Amino acid sequence: MSAVASSQPSSPSSGHPAGQPRRVSARLAAIAESATLAVDAKAKALKALGRPVIGFGAGEPDFPTPADIVEVAAAACRDPKNHRYTPAGGLPEMKAAVVAKTARDSGYEVAPEQVLITNGGKQAVYTAFAALCDPGDEVILPAPYWTTYPEAVRLAGGVPVEVFAGEDQDYLVTVEQLEAARTPRTKALLFCSPSNPTGAVYDEAQVRAIGEWALEHGVWVVTDEIYEHLLYDGATAPSMPVVVPELADTTLVLNGVAKTYAMTGWRVGWLIGPRDVVKAGTNLQSHLTSNVADVSQRAAIAALTGPLDAVAQMREAFDRRRRTMVEMLSAIDGVDCPTPRGAFYAYPSVKALMGRTIRGRVPTTSAELATLLLEEAEVAVVPGEAFGPTGYLRLSYALGDDDLVEGVSRIQRVLGEAR
């Protein structure tokens, strides 16, 4: 990850000599690159050089987009009506599909005017905080968190406030922790269940308790539901404004087609919220990116209005891989891997391995351990520093069964030498 730029005049070696105009704005210079995308890019670059690297970094299904969705997109490409701008907030048909899908899947009733179609879930995250935050507003981020959340908060002028829940809590924060972090400047809470990076899932009682806390204290909730269909072991992930209906006027729901339908590259997400916030976000998007590609929206409409057969098949494969990965990681001395109940990530603690000698090296951080695994085992994982405190690794099990077993076997061999 790139270093965070200082707000003070830097030395010539830092690329911004004292007394000279800054070439890159302080706002963007302070933003770290996406650690997950960086790890994935490094793994792919090594593969291109002929190295047998197995990558556990990317958060995307290894399945193709379902064929019926692709066929709809192909037909849309041939229709000239889809070669033009769409309304900034999204095609009316796309908004209608989101409204119907939201009612079907979570029981949340909204109107088309409460929906903004975005260029992937990431733009929905950015737009949410841009719409809510004034400079200095604080956003509580339960950690471990997805690497993009704090950067989006900072870009909006907000201040991310981390609240950490470790493996002893199954990575689930409590109301007491949230209350301890709340200040007069607290504007919003980011809530993600199932979670990236941990796969943790809050049950209905926990969702209700957190929602009622937010309602009592006037804290907005930004809830990311992108992994809503990837649940295991009987887990459910109720939508917070459904569990606490009074929160609807101060809640933004984020979602997209990427994970459910294996459509990460199509770049279609959405934001649902109160009309005034959605209108502000739409105004921003009209200047920022204009609109989501028409053909991608047509494909997304087909996904949302079609059956969920494909996600059921993917979930079955993810569940099998999940159980294999957790079993293999848990067999390593010094690794503590809670069983994820959602998404497609395992998030083992490797704190017990810090300071131990592994092949002549003594890693003291999970970043150093991840580098060691890449160089010694030719396996790419994302270190915990990308998501909060050091001492953890994130591994995606959205890859083929054979590669998964081979990759974790390599990790077993290398970490098994820890002394």
DOBABA-73890 format. One line per 8 residues: number of its first residue (from 1); for each residue z, y, x of N, C-alpha, C. Coordinates in steps of 0.1 Angstrom, whole numbers, plus 5000, padded with zeros to 4 digits. Layout:
BEGIN
NUM> Z,Y,X,Z,Y,X,Z,Y,X  ... .
This chain:
BEGIN
1> 5000,4988,5008,5000,5000,5000,5000,5012,5009  4993,5023,5004,4993,5035,5012,5006,5042,5011  5009,5050,5021,5022,5057,5022,5022,5068,5012  5034,5071,5007,5035,5083,4998,5035,5095,5006  5027,5105,5002,5026,5117,5010,5038,5126,5008  5042,5133,5018,5053,5142,5017,5048,5155,5011  5057,5162,5005,5053,5175,5000,5055,5186,5010  5060,5182,5022,5062,5192,5033,5049,5192,5041 .
9> 5047,5203,5049,5035,5204,5058,5036,5192,5068  5025,5185,5069,5026,5173,5078,5020,5177,5092  5021,5167,5100,5016,5169,5114,5001,5166,5115  4995,5170,5126,4980,5167,5127,4977,5152,5125  4986,5143,5130,4984,5129,5129,4983,5124,5115  4990,5131,5105,4990,5127,5092,4978,5131,5084  4969,5138,5090,4956,5142,5083,4958,5156,5076  4969,5162,5077,4971,5176,5071,4978,5184,5080 .
17> 4971,5190,5090,4978,5199,5100,4985,5210,5094  4997,5213,5099,5005,5224,5094,4997,5237,5095  4998,5245,5084,4991,5258,5084,4976,5257,5079  4971,5246,5078,4957,5244,5073,4957,5240,5058  4946,5243,5051,4945,5239,5037,4946,5224,5036  4952,5219,5025,4953,5205,5023,4939,5200,5017  4934,5190,5023,4921,5185,5019,4922,5177,5006  4932,5169,5004,4935,5162,4992,4947,5167,4985 .
25> 4946,5169,4972,4957,5175,4965,4970,5166,4967  4981,5173,4967,4994,5167,4969,4996,5156,4957  4991,5160,4945,4993,5151,4934,4986,5137,4936  4974,5137,4941,4967,5125,4944,4971,5118,4957  4974,5126,4967,4978,5120,4980,4991,5113,4978  4999,5116,4968,5012,5109,4966,5011,5096,4959  4999,5093,4954,4997,5081,4946,4993,5069,4955  5001,5058,4954,4998,5046,4961,4987,5039,4954 .
33> 4979,5032,4962,4968,5023,4956,4975,5012,4948  4967,5006,4939,4973,4994,4932,4975,4983,4941  4987,4978,4943,4990,4967,4952,4983,4954,4948  4983,4952,4935,4977,4940,4930,4962,4939,4933  4955,4950,4930,4941,4951,4933,4938,4950,4948  4947,4956,4956,4946,4956,4971,4947,4942,4976  4957,4934,4971,4958,4920,4976,4946,4912,4972  4942,4914,4959,4930,4907,4955,4918,4910,4963 .
41> 4916,4923,4966,4904,4927,4974,4905,4921,4988  4917,4920,4994,4919,4915,5008,4916,4900,5007  4920,4893,4997,4917,4879,4996,4903,4876,4995  4896,4884,4987,4881,4882,4985,4874,4885,4998  4878,4895,5005,4872,4899,5017,4873,4888,5028  4885,4881,5028,4887,4870,5038,4878,4858,5033  4877,4856,5020,4869,4845,5015,4854,4847,5019  4850,4860,5018,4836,4863,5022,4833,4860,5037 .
49> 4844,4860,5045,4842,4857,5059,4843,4842,5062  4845,4835,5051,4845,4820,5053,4859,4815,5054  4869,4823,5052,4883,4818,5053,4887,4811,5040  4894,4800,5040,4897,4793,5027,4910,4799,5021  4909,4812,5018,4921,4819,5012,4922,4816,4997  4934,4813,4993,4936,4811,4978,4944,4823,4974  4939,4830,4964,4945,4843,4959,4953,4841,4946  4966,4845,4947,4975,4845,4936,4978,4859,4931 .
57> 4969,4868,4935,4972,4882,4933,4967,4888,4920  4955,4884,4916,4948,4891,4905,4954,4887,4891  4956,4897,4883,4961,4894,4870,4950,4893,4859  4942,4884,4861,4931,4882,4851,4928,4867,4849  4925,4863,4837,4921,4849,4834,4909,4845,4842  4910,4832,4846,4898,4827,4854,4888,4821,4845  4889,4823,4832,4879,4818,4822,4868,4829,4820  4856,4824,4816,4846,4834,4812,4849,4840,4798 .
65> 4844,4852,4796,4845,4857,4782,4838,4847,4772  4844,4844,4761,4838,4835,4751,4823,4838,4748  4815,4828,4747,4801,4830,4746,4796,4838,4734  4803,4836,4723,4799,4843,4711,4801,4858,4712  4811,4862,4720,4814,4876,4723,4803,4882,4732  4799,4874,4742,4788,4878,4751,4775,4880,4743  4772,4871,4734,4760,4871,4726,4759,4884,4718  4771,4888,4712,4771,4900,4705,4768,4912,4714 .
73> 4773,4912,4726,4771,4923,4735,4756,4923,4739  4750,4911,4741,4736,4911,4745,4727,4917,4734  4730,4913,4722,4723,4919,4711,4725,4934,4710  4737,4938,4712,4740,4953,4712,4732,4960,4723  4730,4954,4734,4722,4960,4745,4708,4963,4741  4703,4954,4732,4689,4956,4728,4687,4966,4717  4697,4970,4711,4697,4980,4699,4698,4994,4704  4688,5002,4703,4689,5016,4708,4700,5024,4703 .
81> 4706,5021,4691,4717,5029,4686,4729,5028,4695  4730,5018,4703,4741,5016,4712,4739,5021,4726  4728,5030,4728,4725,5036,4740,4730,5050,4741  4739,5054,4732,4743,5068,4731,4758,5070,4732  4762,5082,4733,4776,5085,4732,4782,5080,4719  4795,5076,4719,4802,5073,4707,4812,5084,4705  4818,5085,4693,4830,5095,4692,4840,5093,4703  4846,5103,4708,4855,5102,4719,4866,5092,4716 .
89> 4871,5092,4704,4882,5083,4701,4879,5069,4698  4866,5066,4698,4862,5052,4696,4853,5051,4683  4845,5040,4683,4836,5038,4671,4845,5035,4659  4841,5041,4647,4849,5038,4635,4851,5023,4633  4841,5015,4636,4842,5000,4634,4852,4995,4643  4853,5000,4655,4863,4995,4665,4877,4999,4661  4879,5011,4656,4892,5015,4652,4896,5006,4640  4887,5003,4631,4890,4995,4619,4894,4981,4624 .
97> 4887,4976,4634,4891,4962,4639,4905,4962,4645  4908,4973,4652,4922,4974,4658,4932,4974,4647  4930,4982,4637,4939,4983,4626,4941,4969,4619  4930,4962,4617,4931,4949,4610,4938,4939,4619  4934,4939,4632,4941,4930,4642,4956,4932,4643  4960,4945,4644,4974,4948,4645,4982,4943,4633  4977,4945,4621,4983,4940,4609,4984,4925,4609  4973,4918,4614,4973,4904,4614,4982,4898,4624 .
105> 4983,4903,4636,4990,4897,4647,5004,4901,4648  5008,4913,4644,5022,4918,4646,5028,4923,4633  5020,4924,4622,5025,4929,4610,5028,4944,4610  5021,4951,4619,5023,4966,4620,5011,4972,4613  5014,4980,4602,5004,4987,4594,5002,5001,4600  4989,5004,4604,4986,5017,4609,4973,5021,4603  4969,5034,4604,4957,5040,4599,4947,5042,4611  4934,5043,4608,4925,5045,4619,4927,5058,4627 .
113> 4933,5068,4620,4936,5081,4627,4947,5079,4637  4954,5068,4637,4965,5065,4647,4960,5057,4659  4947,5055,4660,4942,5047,4671,4932,5055,4680  4934,5053,4693,4925,5058,4703,4920,5047,4711  4907,5045,4712,4901,5034,4720,4899,5040,4734  4904,5032,4744,4904,5037,4758,4896,5028,4767  4893,5033,4779,4886,5025,4789,4896,5016,4796  4899,5005,4789,4909,4995,4794,4923,4999,4791 .
121> 4932,4989,4792,4946,4992,4790,4952,5002,4800  4947,5003,4812,4952,5012,4822,4950,5027,4817  4939,5030,4811,4937,5044,4806,4947,5046,4795  4949,5037,4787,4959,5038,4776,4973,5042,4782  4977,5035,4793,4989,5038,4799,4990,5053,4804  4979,5056,4811,4978,5070,4816,4979,5080,4805  4971,5078,4795,4970,5088,4784,4984,5089,4777  4991,5078,4775,5004,5078,4768,5013,5087,4776 .
129> 5014,5086,4789,5024,5095,4796,5018,5109,4797  5005,5111,4798,5000,5124,4798,5003,5132,4785  5003,5124,4774,5005,5130,4761,5020,5133,4759  5029,5126,4765,5043,5127,4762,5051,5136,4773  5047,5135,4785,5055,5141,4796,5052,5155,4799  5062,5163,4800,5061,5176,4807,5068,5175,4821  5065,5184,4830,5071,5183,4843,5086,5181,4843  5091,5171,4850,5105,5168,4850,5111,5159,4840 .
137> 5103,5156,4830,5107,5146,4820,5109,5132,4826  5120,5126,4822,5122,5113,4828,5118,5101,4819  5112,5091,4825,5108,5079,4818,5115,5067,4824  5123,5060,4816,5130,5048,4821,5120,5036,4822  5120,5030,4834,5111,5019,4837,5120,5007,4840  5121,4997,4831,5128,4985,4834,5120,4978,4846  5127,4974,4856,5121,4968,4868,5126,4954,4869  5118,4945,4874,5104,4947,4880,5094,4952,4869 .
145> 5085,4961,4873,5076,4967,4864,5062,4966,4870  5052,4967,4861,5038,4967,4866,5036,4979,4875  5028,4977,4886,5027,4987,4896,5021,5000,4892  5013,5000,4881,5007,5012,4876,5016,5022,4869  5027,5016,4862,5035,5024,4854,5041,5037,4861  5048,5035,4872,5054,5047,4878,5044,5057,4883  5032,5052,4887,5022,5062,4892,5016,5070,4880  5014,5063,4869,5010,5071,4857,5020,5081,4853 .
153> 5033,5078,4853,5043,5087,4850,5043,5099,4859  5041,5097,4872,5041,5108,4882,5029,5116,4880  5017,5110,4877,5005,5118,4875,5007,5128,4863  5015,5124,4854,5017,5132,4842,5028,5143,4844  5034,5143,4856,5045,5152,4860,5058,5147,4856  5059,5134,4852,5072,5129,4848,5079,5123,4860  5091,5118,4858,5099,5112,4868,5103,5098,4864  5098,5088,4871,5102,5074,4867,5116,5071,4872 .
161> 5124,5065,4863,5138,5061,4865,5139,5046,4864  5141,5039,4875,5141,5024,4875,5154,5019,4870  5153,5009,4862,5165,5001,4858,5162,4987,4861  5169,4981,4871,5166,4968,4876,5174,4957,4869  5167,4946,4865,5173,4934,4861,5167,4923,4869  5176,4916,4876,5172,4905,4886,5171,4892,4879  5169,4882,4888,5167,4868,4883,5180,4863,4876  5192,4868,4879,5204,4864,4872,5204,4868,4857 .
169> 5195,4878,4854,5194,4882,4840,5181,4878,4834  5174,4869,4840,5160,4865,4836,5151,4877,4835  5154,4887,4844,5146,4899,4844,5146,4907,4831  5156,4906,4823,5157,4913,4810,5168,4924,4811  5165,4937,4809,5175,4947,4810,5183,4948,4797  5195,4953,4798,5204,4954,4786,5204,4969,4781  5209,4970,4769,5211,4983,4764,5221,4991,4772  5231,4984,4777,5241,4991,4786,5235,4997,4798 .
177> 5226,4990,4804,5219,4995,4816,5210,5007,4812  5203,5006,4801,5195,5017,4797,5203,5030,4794  5214,5028,4788,5223,5039,4785,5229,5045,4797  5232,5037,4807,5237,5043,4820,5226,5051,4827  5213,5048,4824,5202,5055,4831,5198,5068,4823  5202,5069,4810,5198,5080,4802,5205,5093,4806  5197,5104,4806,5202,5117,4809,5196,5127,4799  5200,5139,4799,5194,5149,4790,5179,5151,4792 .
185> 5174,5146,4803,5159,5148,4806,5151,5135,4802  5158,5125,4797,5151,5113,4793,5142,5115,4782  5129,5113,4784,5119,5115,4773,5115,5101,4767  5113,5091,4775,5107,5079,4770,5112,5067,4778  5110,5055,4771,5113,5042,4777,5100,5034,4777  5096,5028,4789,5085,5019,4789,5090,5005,4786  5084,4998,4777,5088,4985,4773,5076,4976,4774  5078,4964,4780,5067,4955,4782,5072,4941,4780 .
193> 5068,4934,4769,5072,4920,4766,5061,4913,4759  5055,4902,4764,5058,4896,4777,5056,4905,4789  5063,4903,4799,5063,4912,4811,5053,4908,4822  5046,4918,4827,5040,4918,4840,5049,4926,4849  5055,4920,4859,5051,4909,4867,5059,4896,4865  5069,4896,4856,5079,4885,4856,5076,4874,4846  5069,4877,4835,5067,4868,4825,5079,4867,4815  5089,4876,4817,5100,4876,4809,5097,4881,4794 .
201> 5104,4875,4785,5101,4878,4770,5115,4882,4764  5115,4893,4757,5127,4897,4749,5127,4891,4735  5138,4885,4731,5138,4880,4718,5140,4891,4707  5139,4887,4694,5140,4897,4684,5153,4905,4684  5164,4899,4687,5177,4906,4687,5177,4916,4698  5172,4912,4710,5171,4922,4721,5162,4933,4718  5150,4931,4712,5141,4941,4708,5148,4951,4699  5155,4945,4689,5161,4954,4679,5172,4962,4685 .
209> 5180,4957,4694,5191,4964,4700,5185,4976,4709  5174,4973,4716,5168,4984,4725,5162,4994,4716  5155,4990,4705,5148,4999,4696,5158,5008,4689  5170,5003,4685,5180,5011,4678,5186,5020,4688  5188,5016,4700,5193,5025,4710,5183,5037,4712  5170,5034,4713,5160,5045,4715,5160,5054,4703  5161,5049,4691,5161,5057,4679,5174,5066,4678  5185,5060,4682,5198,5068,4681,5197,5080,4691 .
217> 5191,5078,4702,5191,5089,4712,5178,5097,4713  5169,5095,4704,5157,5103,4704,5148,5100,4716  5148,5088,4720,5140,5084,4732,5127,5078,4727  5116,5083,4731,5103,5077,4728,5102,5063,4734  5094,5055,4728,5091,5041,4733,5076,5040,4735  5072,5036,4747,5059,5032,4750,5059,5017,4753  5053,5009,4743,5054,4995,4744,5041,4989,4747  5040,4982,4758,5027,4975,4762,5027,4961,4757 .
225> 5018,4958,4748,5017,4945,4742,5005,4937,4746  5000,4939,4758,4987,4933,4763,4988,4918,4764  5000,4913,4766,5002,4898,4768,5007,4891,4755  5006,4898,4744,5012,4893,4731,5009,4879,4727  4997,4874,4731,4993,4860,4727,4996,4850,4737  5001,4854,4749,5004,4844,4759,5019,4841,4760  5023,4832,4751,5037,4829,4750,5039,4814,4750  5050,4809,4755,5053,4795,4757,5067,4791,4753 .
233> 5069,4778,4752,5083,4773,4748,5088,4779,4736  5079,4782,4726,5084,4787,4713,5088,4801,4713  5085,4808,4724,5089,4822,4724,5081,4831,4715  5087,4841,4710,5079,4851,4702,5082,4865,4708  5072,4874,4706,5073,4888,4711,5071,4898,4700  5081,4900,4692,5079,4909,4680,5077,4924,4685  5068,4931,4677,5065,4944,4681,5077,4953,4677  5081,4962,4686,5093,4970,4684,5092,4979,4671 .
241> 5081,4986,4668,5081,4994,4656,5081,4985,4643  5079,4972,4644,5080,4963,4632,5095,4960,4631  5101,4957,4642,5116,4953,4641,5124,4965,4638  5121,4977,4643,5128,4989,4639,5118,4999,4634  5115,4998,4621,5104,5006,4615,5106,5021,4616  5119,5026,4617,5121,5040,4618,5116,5046,4631  5113,5037,4641,5108,5042,4654,5093,5045,4654  5086,5042,4643,5071,5044,4643,5067,5058,4647 .
249> 5075,5068,4643,5070,5082,4646,5073,5086,4660  5080,5077,4668,5082,5080,4682,5079,5068,4691  5069,5061,4687,5065,5049,4695,5050,5049,4697  5046,5046,4709,5032,5044,4712,5030,5029,4716  5020,5022,4710,5017,5008,4712,5005,5007,4720  5005,5001,4732,4993,4999,4741,4989,4985,4740  4975,4983,4741,4970,4969,4740,4956,4969,4745  4949,4958,4745,4935,4957,4749,4930,4943,4748 .
257> 4918,4941,4751,4911,4928,4750,4912,4920,4763  4916,4926,4773,4914,4920,4787,4920,4906,4788  4933,4905,4785,4940,4892,4788,4938,4882,4777  4938,4886,4764,4937,4876,4753,4923,4870,4753  4912,4878,4756,4899,4873,4755,4891,4871,4768  4899,4872,4779,4892,4871,4792,4881,4881,4794  4885,4894,4791,4875,4905,4791,4880,4916,4800  4886,4913,4812,4891,4923,4820,4880,4933,4825 .
265> 4868,4928,4827,4857,4936,4832,4850,4945,4821  4853,4942,4809,4846,4950,4798,4853,4963,4796  4865,4965,4800,4872,4978,4799,4874,4984,4785  4881,4977,4777,4884,4982,4764,4899,4980,4761  4906,4991,4758,4920,4990,4754,4922,5000,4743  4934,5002,4739,4937,5012,4729,4951,5016,4729  4954,5027,4723,4967,5033,4721,4969,5036,4706  4980,5031,4701,4984,5034,4687,4996,5042,4686 .
273> 4996,5053,4678,5008,5061,4678,5007,5071,4666  5016,5081,4666,5016,5091,4656,5003,5100,4657  4998,5105,4646,4985,5112,4646,4985,5123,4656  4995,5131,4657,4995,5143,4666,4993,5139,4681  5000,5128,4685,4999,5123,4698,4985,5117,4701  4980,5109,4691,4967,5103,4693,4956,5114,4693  4958,5125,4685,4948,5136,4686,4948,5142,4700  4960,5145,4705,4961,5150,4719,4955,5141,4729 .
281> 4957,5128,4728,4951,5119,4737,4936,5118,4736  4931,5120,4724,4917,5120,4721,4910,5132,4727  4917,5143,4726,4912,5156,4732,4911,5154,4747  4921,5148,4753,4921,5146,4768,4909,5137,4771  4908,5126,4764,4897,5116,4767,4883,5123,4766  4882,5132,4756,4869,5139,4754,4864,5146,4767  4874,5151,4775,4871,5158,4787,4871,5148,4799  4879,5138,4799,4881,5129,4810,4870,5119,4812 .
289> 4867,5111,4801,4857,5100,4802,4848,5100,4791  4849,5109,4782,4841,5110,4769,4844,5099,4760  4840,5087,4763,4842,5075,4754,4841,5062,4761  4845,5052,4755,4843,5038,4760,4829,5034,4758  4823,5026,4767,4809,5022,4765,4807,5015,4752  4796,5019,4745,4793,5014,4732,4792,4999,4732  4784,4993,4741,4782,4979,4741,4796,4972,4743  4804,4977,4751,4818,4971,4753,4825,4971,4740 .
297> 4824,4982,4733,4831,4983,4720,4826,4973,4710  4813,4971,4710,4807,4961,4701,4812,4947,4705  4813,4944,4717,4819,4931,4722,4833,4930,4717  4841,4940,4719,4855,4940,4715,4857,4938,4700  4848,4944,4692,4849,4942,4678,4847,4928,4674  4837,4921,4681,4835,4907,4679,4847,4899,4683  4854,4903,4694,4866,4896,4698,4877,4897,4688  4879,4909,4683,4891,4912,4674,4889,4906,4660 .
305> 4877,4906,4656,4874,4901,4642,4871,4886,4642  4870,4879,4654,4867,4865,4654,4880,4857,4655  4878,4844,4656,4890,4835,4657,4897,4836,4670  4909,4830,4671,4917,4830,4683,4916,4817,4690  4906,4809,4687,4904,4796,4693,4904,4796,4709  4897,4806,4714,4896,4807,4729,4909,4810,4735  4917,4819,4730,4930,4822,4736,4939,4810,4735  4938,4802,4724,4946,4790,4723,4943,4780,4734 .
313> 4930,4779,4737,4926,4770,4748,4931,4775,4762  4930,4788,4764,4935,4794,4776,4950,4792,4777  4957,4795,4766,4971,4794,4767,4976,4780,4770  4969,4770,4765,4972,4756,4769,4971,4753,4784  4960,4759,4790,4958,4757,4804,4969,4765,4812  4971,4777,4808,4982,4785,4814,4995,4779,4814  4998,4773,4802,5011,4766,4801,5013,4754,4811  5002,4747,4812,5002,4735,4822,5004,4740,4836 .
321> 4997,4751,4839,4998,4756,4853,5011,4763,4855  5017,4769,4845,5030,4775,4846,5040,4765,4850  5040,4754,4843,5050,4744,4846,5049,4738,4860  5036,4736,4864,5034,4731,4877,5038,4740,4888  5035,4753,4886,5039,4763,4896,5054,4764,4897  5061,4765,4886,5075,4767,4886,5082,4755,4893  5077,4743,4889,5083,4731,4895,5081,4731,4910  5069,4735,4915,5066,4734,4929,5074,4745,4937 .
329> 5074,4757,4931,5081,4768,4938,5096,4765,4939  5102,4760,4928,5116,4757,4927,5120,4746,4937  5111,4738,4942,5114,4727,4951,5115,4733,4965  5112,4745,4968,5113,4751,4981,5127,4756,4983  5134,4752,4994,5147,4757,4997,5147,4772,5000  5155,4779,4993,5156,4794,4994,5148,4802,4984  5141,4794,4975,5133,4801,4965,5139,4798,4951  5142,4809,4943,5148,4808,4930,5137,4814,4920 .
337> 5132,4805,4912,5121,4809,4903,5124,4806,4888  5129,4817,4881,5131,4816,4867,5118,4812,4860  5120,4804,4849,5108,4800,4842,5103,4811,4833  5090,4816,4835,5085,4826,4827,5081,4821,4813  5083,4829,4803,5080,4824,4789,5068,4832,4783  5062,4840,4791,5050,4847,4787,5041,4851,4798  5029,4857,4795,5019,4862,4804,5014,4850,4813  5010,4853,4825,5006,4842,4834,5010,4845,4849 .
345> 5023,4848,4850,5029,4851,4863,5042,4844,4865  5044,4840,4877,5058,4836,4882,5063,4846,4891  5076,4848,4891,5082,4859,4899,5094,4854,4906  5092,4845,4917,5103,4839,4924,5111,4849,4933  5124,4847,4933,5132,4855,4943,5131,4847,4956  5129,4855,4967,5128,4849,4980,5139,4855,4989  5149,4861,4983,5159,4868,4991,5166,4859,5001  5168,4846,4997,5175,4837,5006,5167,4834,5019 .
353> 5154,4837,5019,5146,4835,5030,5145,4847,5040  5150,4858,5036,5150,4870,5044,5159,4868,5056  5154,4871,5068,5162,4870,5080,5161,4856,5086  5154,4847,5080,5153,4833,5086,5140,4832,5094  5140,4824,5104,5128,4822,5113,5118,4813,5106  5106,4818,5105,5095,4810,5100,5083,4811,5110  5080,4800,5116,5069,4800,5126,5070,4811,5136  5082,4813,5141,5085,4822,5152,5086,4837,5147 .
361> 5086,4839,5134,5087,4852,5129,5099,4853,5120  5105,4865,5118,5117,4867,5110,5114,4878,5100  5109,4874,5088,5106,4884,5078,5119,4890,5072  5120,4903,5071,5132,4909,5065,5129,4915,5052  5116,4915,5048,5112,4921,5034,5103,4911,5028  5101,4912,5015,5091,4904,5009,5077,4908,5013  5075,4920,5016,5061,4925,5021,5058,4917,5034  5068,4916,5043,5066,4909,5056,5063,4894,5053 .
369> 5070,4889,5043,5069,4875,5040,5055,4872,5034  5050,4881,5026,5037,4880,5020,5026,4881,5031  5028,4889,5041,5018,4890,5052,5019,4877,5060  5030,4871,5062,5032,4859,5069,5024,4847,5062  5026,4847,5048,5019,4837,5041,5004,4838,5041  4999,4851,5041,4985,4853,5042,4979,4848,5056  4987,4851,5066,4982,4847,5079,4984,4833,5083  4995,4827,5079,4999,4814,5082,4994,4803,5072 .
377> 4994,4806,5059,4991,4797,5049,4977,4800,5043  4972,4812,5046,4959,4816,5040,4961,4816,5024  4972,4822,5020,4975,4823,5006,4979,4838,5003  4973,4844,4993,4976,4858,4990,4985,4859,4978  4996,4866,4980,5006,4868,4969,5009,4883,4970  5015,4888,4959,5019,4903,4959,5034,4904,4961  5038,4912,4971,5052,4913,4974,5060,4921,4963  5073,4919,4962,5081,4926,4952,5081,4941,4953 .
385> 5079,4946,4965,5079,4961,4967,5069,4968,4958  5059,4961,4954,5049,4967,4945,5055,4969,4930  5066,4962,4927,5071,4962,4914,5085,4966,4913  5091,4970,4924,5105,4974,4924,5111,4970,4937  5123,4964,4937,5130,4961,4949,5124,4950,4957  5126,4949,4970,5121,4939,4978,5129,4926,4975  5123,4914,4981,5130,4902,4979,5124,4892,4969  5112,4896,4964,5105,4888,4954,5090,4887,4957 .
393> 5083,4878,4951,5069,4876,4952,5063,4874,4938  5051,4880,4935,5045,4877,4922,5033,4868,4925  5032,4857,4918,5021,4848,4918,5015,4846,4904  5002,4849,4903,4995,4846,4891,4991,4832,4890  4993,4825,4878,4988,4812,4877,4975,4811,4868  4968,4823,4868,4955,4823,4861,4944,4820,4871  4945,4808,4877,4935,4802,4886,4934,4787,4884  4924,4781,4889,4922,4767,4886,4933,4758,4891 .
401> 4935,4747,4884,4946,4738,4887,4946,4733,4901  4934,4729,4906,4934,4724,4920,4937,4734,4930  4932,4747,4928,4935,4757,4937,4950,4761,4937  4956,4760,4925,4970,4763,4923,4979,4753,4931  4976,4741,4929,4984,4731,4936,4982,4732,4951  4970,4734,4956,4967,4735,4970,4974,4747,4976  4973,4758,4968,4979,4771,4973,4994,4770,4974  5001,4765,4964,5015,4764,4964,5020,4753,4974 .
409> 5012,4743,4976,5015,4733,4986,5015,4739,5000  5005,4748,5003,5005,4755,5015,5018,4764,5017  5022,4770,5006,5034,4778,5006,5046,4769,5009  5047,4758,5003,5058,4748,5005,5058,4744,5020  5047,4742,5026,5047,4737,5040,5052,4748,5049  5047,4760,5047,5051,4771,5056,5066,4775,5054  5070,4777,5041,5084,4781,5039,5094,4770,5041  5089,4758,5041,5097,4746,5044,5102,4746,5058 .
417> 5095,4754,5067,5099,4754,5081,5110,4765,5084  5114,4772,5073,5124,4783,5075,5137,4777,5081  5142,4784,5091,5154,4780,5098,5164,4791,5100 .
